[in-house]
Amino acid sequence: MDALQRNMRFVAPGLLVAMIGVWVLTPTTRAKPIHGLCLVHADCHASERCLVTPAGDGFATTGECVDPCEGDLQCPSQQRCEEFVEAGQYWTLPSSGKGKGAPVGACLPGARSDG
């Protein structure tokens, strides 16, 4: 019985180390979703950009992560490449008046012009 009592002081720290190890090594859903909702580019998957359509009152609204493109052929089937402008941390409609950067393309659902 003395040996058991002497070794009990190692049980709690051992269990704590084991629990931390399991927590660290357990896979989590830390990856950003493909085509999810966003406010800025950083909210999107690394290969996507945030497309925001400003509300009529000019306030930011939730956008959607989209695939960048330079033409319809770079978009998945049933999608077309449409022109937008960079507005700092997101892309927006050229008519919104918020874009200050060069024109950029984003894949959106709709008919393609390539055939």
N, C-alpha and C positions, 0 to 999 in steps of 0.2 A: 504494500500500500504506500510506503514511503516513496518509491520510485514514481508511482502515478502522481502523487501530490507534487513532487519536484518538477515533473514535466508539464503540469497544468499551466504553468506560467508561460509556456511557449504556444499553447493552443490558441488563445485569443489573438495574439499577433500573427500567428500563422494563418488563421481564418481571415483576418483582415487583409493580409497580403494576397491571399488567394482570391478574395472577392474583388479587390482592386484589379488584379490581373485579368480576371474574367470580364470585368467592366471595360477595361482598355482594349482587350482583344476582340470583343463582340462587335460584329459589323453593324453599322448604323446607317441611316438614310441621310447622311450629311451632304450627298451630292445634290446639286440644284436640278430641279425637274426640267425636262425638255418641254418647250412651249408652255411654260407656266406663266403666272401673273407676275408683274414687275412694276417698279417705279423708276429704276435706273438700270443701266447695263449690268452692274455688279449683281443684280438679283437673278440674272439669267445664267444658263449653262455657258461654258467658255466659248462655244462656237456660235452663240446667238447674241442678238442685240435687243434692247427694250424699245418697243414701238408704242408711243403714247399719243392718244388723240385728246388734246385739251378740251375741257368742258367749255361750254359757251361763255361762262363767266371768267375764263382764263386760268382757273385753278387746275392743278395737276389731278389727273385721274389715273386709275390703275391701268397699266398697259399690258401688252402681251409680248412674250419673248418670241422673236421671229428669226428665220435664217436670212443672213445677208446674201445678196446676189448682184450680178451685173447684167443679167439677162434671163429670159424665161427658161432657157435650157439648164440653168443651174438650180432651178426649183424642182421639187418633187412633182409628179404628175398631178393634175387637177389644181395646180397653183401657178400663179403668174408673178413676175418680178415688177414691183411698182416703185416709183421714185418717191423718196422722202428726204428730209434734211436733218443733219446733226444739230441737236439743241443742247449741247453740253453733255449731260449724263444719259440722254435718251434720244431716240429718233422721233420725229413728228411730221405732220403734214406741212408741205411748203406754204400753204395758205394760212397757217396758224400764226405766222409772224414771229414765232419763237425761234425758228431755226436760223443759225448763223453760219453753219458750216457748208461744206460742199455737198452736192446731191449724193445720196446713198440709195441702194436698192434693197428691198425686203420682199421675201416670198409671202404672198397672201393667197387665200383660196380664190379661185376664179378661172375664167377661160384664158388660155395661153394664146399668144399670137404666133407661135412657131408651127402651128398646124393643127 
